[in-house]
Amino acid sequence: MKTREHRETRQRGDPTEEIRREAYLLWQQEGCPAGRELDHWLTAQELVKHRTRHIRATAPTDDEREPKVRPTEALVTPT
């Protein structure tokens, strides 16, 4: 049985599980054909790679993560 820490580690650094899941879905969508494992795996690998690049490209920068002070809050000075 896998521990929670094991699952979290694999999800963070290793895309194998995500590729495996995508390949399985592709296999199912094609009607479960025999002998196409490599095709499904390679297609899934490309999908995951593309998705990862897109997520990194749209992730907020450190400056964007900082809470922004609204103009009305800037007028209030702490006492």
C-alpha positions in Angstrom: 0.0 0.0 0.0 1.4 3.4 -1.0 1.7 6.0 1.7 0.4 9.6 1.3 4.0 10.9 1.2 4.9 8.5 -1.5 2.0 9.6 -3.7 2.7 13.3 -3.1 6.4 12.8 -4.0 5.6 11.0 -7.2 3.0 13.6 -8.2 5.3 16.5 -7.6 8.5 15.4 -9.4 7.6 12.4 -11.5 5.0 12.7 -14.3 4.9 8.9 -14.8 1.6 8.5 -13.1 0.0 11.3 -15.2 1.4 9.8 -18.4 0.1 6.4 -17.4 -3.4 7.8 -16.7 -3.4 9.7 -20.0 -2.2 6.6 -22.0 -5.0 4.5 -20.4 -7.6 7.1 -21.3 -6.3 7.1 -24.9 -6.4 3.3 -25.0 -10.0 3.3 -23.8 -11.1 6.0 -26.3 -9.7 4.0 -29.1 -11.7 0.9 -28.1 -9.0 -0.9 -26.2 -6.9 -2.1 -29.2 -4.1 -4.6 -28.6 -0.5 -3.8 -29.6 -0.7 0.1 -29.5 0.8 0.5 -26.0 3.8 2.5 -27.3 1.7 4.8 -29.4 -0.6 5.6 -26.5 2.4 6.1 -24.1 4.2 8.4 -26.5 1.1 10.4 -27.2 0.3 10.7 -23.5 3.9 11.8 -22.9 3.5 14.7 -25.4 0.2 15.7 -23.9 1.6 15.8 -20.4 4.7 17.7 -21.6 2.5 20.3 -23.4 0.3 20.7 -20.3 3.2 21.1 -18.0 4.7 23.8 -20.2 1.4 25.6 -20.4 1.0 25.5 -16.7 4.5 26.9 -16.1 4.0 29.6 -18.7 0.7 30.8 -17.1 1.8 30.5 -13.5 1.9 33.7 -11.6 5.4 35.2 -10.8 6.5 36.0 -7.3 5.4 39.7 -7.8 2.0 38.6 -8.8 1.7 36.3 -5.7 2.3 39.3 -3.4 -0.9 40.6 -1.9 -1.6 43.9 -3.6 -2.6 46.9 -1.5 -5.8 48.5 -2.8 -5.8 52.3 -3.2 -8.2 52.8 -0.3 -5.9 50.6 2.0 -2.9 52.7 1.1 -4.6 55.8 2.5 -5.1 54.2 5.9 -2.0 54.5 8.1 -1.5 52.1 11.0 -1.6 53.6 14.4 
